[in-house]
Amino acid sequence: MMSRLLCLAACTLLLLAACGGDPVDEATAPIRIGAIFDLTGPTSDVGTMYAEAIRDYYGRLNELGGIGGRQVELLWNDYGYDVAKAEQLYSEYAQAGSVMFMGWGTGDTEALRGRIATDRIPFVSASFSHVLGDPGEAPFNFLVGTTYTDQLHILLDYLMEETEASGGEKPHVALMHHPSPFGLSPWRQGGEEYAKQLGIEMSPHEMARGNTDFSATLTRIAESGANRVVFQNTSGPVALALKNARDLGLDLRFACLNYCSNEVLLELAGEAADGVLGSIIYSPPGEGIDGLNDAAEYLASKGGSIDEEGLLYGQGWTVAGFVTEAIERAAATGEVTGEAIHAAFETFDGLESGGVTAPVTFTATDHRGVKGMRIFEVRDGRWQPLTEMRMAGSPGAAE
């Protein structure tokens, strides 16, 4: 009997050695968060600043002592907007003990939602695909942003109001979109039906990846009778399309959903961006928003500026703050696990962000945490607000 016990003890020591030596003290071990970013792929024009903010946020948090005395270990990599690479990195970080995951794109987040649910790892993505906020379809996904579908609904309502106020021609809308699930998300997940409900003629037009001139597409849109163009794409391709439209002399009203409503568009498009409408779900710097003060102070301490980093940096910082709040609430219960963090997210009830975005609420039946946005317009080279916060499901918006 004694020899068996000795053998078991020896095997246990060998296993501990193989796993890195001493047993892990859960009270002091780092809290691991997996993350993927697009730093080199087709959405890196907006992904880079978002990723920088999340890395900075956790660097600062660790300098301040982490979460309950535990450091946060952010396991991250560039996945180049490649779904297969995203799946590979997710597996790697899940196996490494991540209790939380921060994703990026629509295609990869939708592809991973089944595995996320099986592994019971909460997942907050930069994708605002409407389906990802449905716990029946994606039980461990949480959206900290207004869905693309709700953005489009609110924007279409505004275009109708604008037309009625001016007595102009009824909106006939072309949706120029990224060639991916991200690009088609607002159209396929309720946009087409809502346009019909409003009596708006609307059609999708793909913006082929790598295209260096959208003049032909814009000409076809104009010839079809469309008088409004809504972009569901990132800033780089949209800036090119706006310049092409200016050169063609097209009389079209342009509007962006959130990933081209940022300073990157202004820098790339210049005067061609004048008059473009923007769907703003995260407030840009320069509005005196308290929720961006910590980010501004951190950047200033490193010789940087929140005004230079812009809206996308503020978005990443704010999203990391919401994720950290859920982990802190889980830690307060004495258990930092995926299931505990999931339960903590569902305690968010009107959680404020210091004015950066609309209040965040999650329930067991609704993980679409943010329902509102403001509409801005480019004037004198700056995004300037046209409306107060508009909430999906309220007058002037859509359910």
C-alpha positions as CSV (number, residue, x, y, z in Angstrom):
1,M,0.0,0.0,0.0
2,M,2.8,2.4,1.0
3,S,4.6,1.8,-2.3
4,R,1.5,2.6,-4.2
5,L,1.1,5.9,-2.3
6,L,4.7,6.8,-2.9
7,C,4.3,6.0,-6.6
8,L,1.2,8.2,-6.8
9,A,3.0,11.0,-5.0
10,A,5.9,10.8,-7.4
11,C,3.6,10.8,-10.4
12,T,1.8,13.9,-9.0
13,L,5.1,15.7,-8.6
14,L,6.1,14.7,-12.2
15,L,2.8,16.1,-13.5
16,L,3.3,19.3,-11.6
17,A,6.8,19.7,-13.0
18,A,5.5,19.0,-16.5
19,C,2.9,21.7,-16.1
20,G,5.4,24.3,-14.9
21,G,6.3,23.4,-11.3
22,D,4.4,24.6,-8.3
23,P,0.6,24.3,-8.0
24,V,-1.2,27.4,-9.1
25,D,-2.5,29.7,-6.4
26,E,-5.9,30.8,-7.8
27,A,-6.0,33.8,-5.5
28,T,-2.9,35.3,-7.0
29,A,-2.6,33.7,-10.5
30,P,-3.1,36.1,-13.5
31,I,-6.5,36.4,-15.0
32,R,-6.2,35.4,-18.6
33,I,-8.1,37.1,-21.4
34,G,-7.8,36.0,-25.0
35,A,-8.0,38.6,-27.8
36,I,-7.7,38.8,-31.5
37,F,-7.2,42.0,-33.5
38,D,-7.0,43.0,-37.2
39,L,-3.7,44.8,-37.5
40,T,-2.8,43.8,-41.0
41,G,-6.0,42.7,-42.7
42,P,-8.7,44.5,-44.7
43,T,-10.2,46.2,-41.6
44,S,-6.9,47.2,-40.0
45,D,-7.6,50.9,-40.9
46,V,-9.9,50.9,-37.9
47,G,-8.8,47.9,-36.1
48,T,-5.3,49.2,-35.1
49,M,-6.5,52.0,-32.8
50,Y,-9.1,49.8,-31.2
51,A,-6.5,47.1,-30.4
52,E,-4.0,49.7,-29.1
53,A,-6.6,51.0,-26.7
54,I,-7.3,47.5,-25.2
55,R,-3.6,46.7,-24.8
56,D,-3.1,50.1,-23.1
57,Y,-6.1,49.7,-20.9
58,Y,-4.8,46.4,-19.4
59,G,-1.3,47.8,-19.2
60,R,-2.5,50.6,-17.1
61,L,-4.8,48.3,-15.0
62,N,-1.9,46.1,-14.2
63,E,0.2,49.1,-13.1
64,L,-2.7,50.0,-10.7
65,G,-2.7,46.5,-9.2
66,G,-4.9,44.5,-11.6
67,I,-8.2,43.0,-10.5
68,G,-8.4,42.2,-6.8
69,G,-4.6,42.0,-6.6
70,R,-4.4,39.7,-9.6
71,Q,-2.7,40.8,-12.8
72,V,-4.5,40.5,-16.1
73,E,-2.6,38.5,-18.8
74,L,-3.9,39.6,-22.2
75,L,-3.1,36.8,-24.7
76,W,-3.4,38.4,-28.1
77,N,-2.4,38.3,-31.7
78,D,-3.1,39.7,-35.1
79,Y,-5.4,37.4,-37.1
80,G,-5.4,39.5,-40.3
81,Y,-9.3,39.2,-40.6
82,D,-8.8,35.4,-41.4
83,V,-11.6,33.2,-39.9
84,A,-9.4,30.1,-39.8
85,K,-6.6,32.0,-38.0
86,A,-9.2,33.4,-35.5
87,E,-10.4,29.8,-34.8
88,Q,-6.8,28.7,-34.3
89,L,-6.0,31.5,-31.8
90,Y,-9.3,31.0,-30.0
91,S,-8.4,27.3,-29.4
92,E,-4.9,28.2,-28.3
93,Y,-6.1,30.9,-25.8
94,A,-9.0,28.8,-24.5
95,Q,-6.6,25.9,-23.8
96,A,-4.3,28.3,-22.0
97,G,-7.0,29.1,-19.5
98,S,-8.7,32.2,-20.7
99,V,-11.8,33.0,-18.8
100,M,-12.9,35.8,-21.2
101,F,-12.4,36.5,-24.9
102,M,-12.3,39.7,-26.9
103,G,-12.9,39.4,-30.6
104,W,-13.1,41.5,-33.7
105,G,-14.9,40.6,-36.9
106,T,-18.4,39.5,-37.7
107,G,-17.4,36.4,-39.8
108,D,-15.1,35.0,-37.1
109,T,-17.3,35.8,-34.2
110,E,-20.3,34.2,-35.8
111,A,-18.2,31.1,-36.7
112,L,-17.0,30.8,-33.1
113,R,-20.3,31.3,-31.3
114,G,-21.0,27.5,-31.0
115,R,-17.6,26.8,-29.5
116,I,-17.8,29.7,-27.2
117,A,-21.1,28.4,-25.8
118,T,-19.7,24.9,-25.4
119,D,-16.6,26.2,-23.7
120,R,-18.7,28.7,-21.6
121,I,-16.3,31.5,-22.2
122,P,-17.9,35.0,-22.4
123,F,-17.1,36.7,-25.7
124,V,-17.3,40.5,-26.4
125,S,-16.6,41.3,-30.0
126,A,-16.2,44.5,-32.0
127,S,-18.8,43.1,-34.3
128,F,-22.3,44.4,-33.7
129,S,-24.1,41.7,-35.8
130,H,-27.7,41.6,-34.5
131,V,-27.8,37.8,-34.2
132,L,-24.8,37.8,-31.8
133,G,-27.0,39.6,-29.2
134,D,-29.6,36.9,-29.1
135,P,-28.9,34.4,-26.3
136,G,-30.9,31.8,-28.1
137,E,-28.4,31.9,-31.0
138,A,-25.2,33.0,-29.1
139,P,-25.6,32.5,-25.3
140,F,-22.1,33.5,-24.3
141,N,-21.8,36.5,-26.7
142,F,-22.4,40.1,-25.4
143,L,-22.7,43.2,-27.6
144,V,-21.3,46.4,-26.0
145,G,-22.6,48.5,-28.9
146,T,-25.7,49.2,-31.0
147,T,-26.2,46.5,-33.5
148,Y,-25.7,47.2,-37.2
149,T,-29.4,46.5,-37.8
150,D,-30.5,49.0,-35.2
151,Q,-28.0,51.5,-36.5
152,L,-29.5,51.1,-40.0
153,H,-33.1,51.4,-38.7
154,I,-32.3,54.6,-36.8
155,L,-30.5,56.0,-39.8
156,L,-33.4,55.2,-42.2
157,D,-35.9,56.8,-39.8
158,Y,-33.7,59.9,-39.8
159,L,-33.5,60.0,-43.6
160,M,-37.3,59.8,-43.8
161,E,-37.7,62.6,-41.3
162,E,-35.1,64.7,-43.2
163,T,-37.1,64.2,-46.4
164,E,-40.4,65.0,-44.8
165,A,-39.0,68.2,-43.3
166,S,-37.5,69.4,-46.5
167,G,-40.3,68.2,-48.8
168,G,-37.7,66.5,-50.9
169,E,-37.7,63.3,-52.8
170,K,-38.3,60.1,-50.9
171,P,-35.2,58.1,-50.0
172,H,-34.1,55.6,-52.5
173,V,-31.1,53.9,-50.8
174,A,-28.1,52.0,-52.0
175,L,-26.2,50.0,-49.3
176,M,-22.5,50.0,-50.3
177,H,-21.0,47.2,-48.2
178,H,-17.9,45.4,-47.3
179,P,-17.7,41.9,-49.1
180,S,-18.2,39.9,-45.9
181,P,-20.8,38.9,-43.3
182,F,-19.9,42.2,-41.6
183,G,-20.9,44.1,-44.8
184,L,-24.2,42.3,-45.2
185,S,-25.2,42.0,-41.6
186,P,-27.6,45.0,-41.3
187,W,-29.2,44.1,-44.7
188,R,-29.8,40.4,-43.9
189,Q,-30.7,40.8,-40.3
190,G,-33.7,43.1,-40.5
191,G,-32.6,46.0,-42.8
192,E,-34.3,44.8,-46.0
193,E,-37.6,44.2,-44.2
194,Y,-37.5,47.5,-42.4
195,A,-36.8,49.5,-45.5
196,K,-39.9,47.9,-47.1
197,Q,-41.9,48.7,-44.0
198,L,-41.0,52.3,-44.4
199,G,-41.7,52.2,-48.2
200,I,-38.0,52.9,-49.0
201,E,-36.6,51.3,-52.1
202,M,-33.2,49.9,-51.0
203,S,-30.6,47.5,-52.6
204,P,-27.1,46.2,-51.6
205,H,-24.0,46.9,-53.7
206,E,-20.8,45.1,-52.8
207,M,-17.5,47.0,-52.5
208,A,-15.0,44.5,-53.8
209,R,-11.9,44.0,-51.7
210,G,-8.8,45.7,-53.1
211,N,-10.8,47.8,-55.5
212,T,-9.0,51.0,-56.4
213,D,-11.9,52.8,-58.0
214,F,-15.6,52.6,-57.2
215,S,-16.7,54.9,-60.0
216,A,-18.4,52.2,-62.0
217,T,-20.4,51.1,-59.0
218,L,-21.4,54.6,-58.1
219,T,-22.5,55.3,-61.7
220,R,-24.7,52.3,-61.7
221,I,-26.2,53.4,-58.4
222,A,-26.9,56.9,-59.7
223,E,-28.4,55.5,-62.9
224,S,-30.7,53.2,-60.8
225,G,-32.4,56.3,-59.4
226,A,-30.9,56.0,-55.9
227,N,-30.5,59.3,-54.1
228,R,-29.0,58.1,-50.8
229,V,-26.0,55.9,-50.2
230,V,-25.4,54.2,-46.8
231,F,-21.9,52.7,-46.2
232,Q,-21.4,49.5,-44.2
233,N,-17.6,49.4,-44.5
234,T,-14.5,50.7,-42.9
235,S,-13.0,54.2,-43.5
236,G,-10.4,53.4,-46.2
237,P,-12.7,52.1,-48.9
238,V,-15.4,54.6,-48.0
239,A,-13.0,57.5,-48.4
240,L,-12.1,56.3,-51.8
241,A,-15.7,56.0,-52.8
242,L,-16.4,59.5,-51.6
243,K,-13.6,60.9,-53.7
244,N,-14.8,59.0,-56.7
245,A,-18.3,60.4,-56.2
246,R,-16.9,64.0,-55.9
247,D,-14.9,63.5,-59.1
248,L,-18.0,62.2,-60.9
249,G,-20.1,65.2,-59.7
250,L,-22.8,62.9,-58.3
251,D,-25.7,64.4,-56.3
252,L,-26.1,61.8,-53.6
253,R,-26.6,62.0,-49.9
254,F,-24.0,59.8,-48.1
255,A,-24.2,58.2,-44.7
256,C,-22.0,55.9,-42.7
257,L,-22.7,53.2,-40.1
258,N,-20.3,53.2,-37.3
259,Y,-17.0,51.8,-38.7
260,C,-16.6,54.6,-41.2
261,S,-18.0,57.3,-38.8
262,N,-14.6,58.3,-37.3
263,E,-11.6,60.5,-37.7
264,V,-9.9,58.1,-40.1
265,L,-12.5,58.9,-42.7
266,L,-11.9,62.6,-42.3
267,E,-8.1,62.2,-42.7
268,L,-8.4,60.0,-45.8
269,A,-11.3,61.7,-47.6
270,G,-10.6,65.3,-46.8
271,E,-13.1,67.7,-48.3
272,A,-14.9,64.8,-50.1
273,A,-16.3,63.9,-46.6
274,D,-18.2,67.2,-46.2
275,G,-21.9,66.6,-45.5
276,V,-21.6,62.8,-44.8
277,L,-23.9,61.6,-42.0
278,G,-22.4,59.4,-39.3
279,S,-23.8,56.8,-36.9
280,I,-21.9,57.6,-33.7
281,I,-22.3,55.0,-30.9
282,Y,-19.1,55.9,-29.1
283,S,-18.6,59.6,-28.5
284,P,-15.5,61.2,-30.1
285,P,-13.0,63.0,-28.0
286,G,-13.4,66.7,-27.7
287,E,-16.9,66.7,-26.3
288,G,-15.9,66.9,-22.7
289,I,-16.9,63.3,-22.0
290,D,-15.9,62.2,-18.5
291,G,-15.7,58.6,-19.6
292,L,-12.6,59.3,-21.7
293,N,-10.7,61.1,-18.9
294,D,-8.7,58.1,-17.8
295,A,-7.7,57.3,-21.4
296,A,-6.7,60.9,-21.9
297,E,-4.6,61.0,-18.8
298,Y,-2.9,57.7,-19.6
299,L,-2.0,58.9,-23.1
300,A,-0.8,62.2,-21.8
301,S,1.5,60.4,-19.4
302,K,3.1,58.6,-22.4
303,G,3.4,61.7,-24.4
304,G,0.3,61.1,-26.5
305,S,-3.1,62.6,-26.9
306,I,-6.7,61.3,-26.9
307,D,-7.5,63.8,-29.6
308,E,-4.8,62.3,-31.8
309,E,-5.9,58.7,-31.1
310,G,-9.6,59.5,-31.7
311,L,-12.9,57.8,-31.5
312,L,-11.8,54.2,-32.2
313,Y,-9.3,54.4,-29.3
314,G,-12.0,55.6,-27.0
315,Q,-14.2,52.7,-28.2
316,G,-11.6,50.1,-27.4
317,W,-10.9,51.6,-24.0
318,T,-14.6,51.7,-23.1
319,V,-15.2,48.2,-24.2
320,A,-12.2,47.0,-22.1
321,G,-13.8,48.9,-19.2
322,F,-17.1,47.0,-19.5
323,V,-15.3,43.7,-19.7
324,T,-13.3,44.5,-16.6
325,E,-16.4,45.5,-14.7
326,A,-17.9,42.1,-15.4
327,I,-14.7,40.3,-14.2
328,E,-14.6,42.5,-11.1
329,R,-18.2,41.7,-10.3
330,A,-17.4,38.0,-10.7
331,A,-14.3,38.3,-8.5
332,A,-16.5,39.9,-5.8
333,T,-18.4,36.6,-5.7
334,G,-15.2,34.7,-5.1
335,E,-15.1,33.0,-8.5
336,V,-13.4,34.2,-11.7
337,T,-14.7,31.7,-14.2
338,G,-16.4,32.0,-17.5
339,E,-19.7,31.1,-16.0
340,A,-19.3,33.6,-13.2
341,I,-18.3,36.4,-15.6
342,H,-21.4,35.5,-17.8
343,A,-23.6,35.8,-14.8
344,A,-21.9,39.1,-13.9
345,F,-22.6,40.6,-17.4
346,E,-26.3,39.8,-16.9
347,T,-26.3,42.0,-13.8
348,F,-25.6,45.1,-15.9
349,D,-28.7,47.3,-15.7
350,G,-28.3,50.8,-17.1
351,L,-24.5,50.7,-16.5
352,E,-23.1,54.2,-17.4
353,S,-19.9,54.9,-19.3
354,G,-19.4,58.5,-18.4
355,G,-21.2,59.6,-21.5
356,V,-19.2,57.6,-24.0
357,T,-22.1,55.4,-25.1
358,A,-25.7,54.7,-24.2
359,P,-26.3,52.9,-20.9
360,V,-25.6,49.2,-21.0
361,T,-28.2,46.6,-20.0
362,F,-28.0,42.8,-20.3
363,T,-30.6,40.3,-19.4
364,A,-30.9,36.5,-19.7
365,T,-33.0,37.0,-22.8
366,D,-31.2,40.0,-24.4
367,H,-27.5,40.4,-24.9
368,R,-27.8,43.5,-27.1
369,G,-26.5,45.8,-24.4
370,V,-26.6,49.1,-26.2
371,K,-29.7,50.4,-28.0
372,G,-28.8,53.9,-29.0
373,M,-26.7,56.2,-31.1
374,R,-26.4,59.8,-32.2
375,I,-26.3,61.1,-35.8
376,F,-23.5,63.4,-36.7
377,E,-22.6,65.2,-39.9
378,V,-19.2,66.3,-41.3
379,R,-19.0,70.0,-41.3
380,D,-15.8,72.1,-41.6
381,G,-13.8,68.9,-41.5
382,R,-15.2,67.7,-38.2
383,W,-17.9,65.4,-37.0
384,Q,-20.6,67.5,-35.5
385,P,-23.8,66.3,-33.7
386,L,-27.1,66.6,-35.4
387,T,-29.3,64.7,-32.9
388,E,-29.5,63.7,-29.3
389,M,-29.2,60.0,-28.4
390,R,-31.8,58.0,-30.4
391,M,-32.8,54.6,-28.9
392,A,-33.9,51.7,-31.0
393,G,-37.5,50.8,-30.2
394,S,-38.4,54.4,-29.3
395,P,-40.1,57.0,-31.5
396,G,-37.8,57.8,-34.4
397,A,-36.1,54.4,-34.2
398,A,-37.1,50.8,-34.8
399,E,-37.7,47.7,-32.8
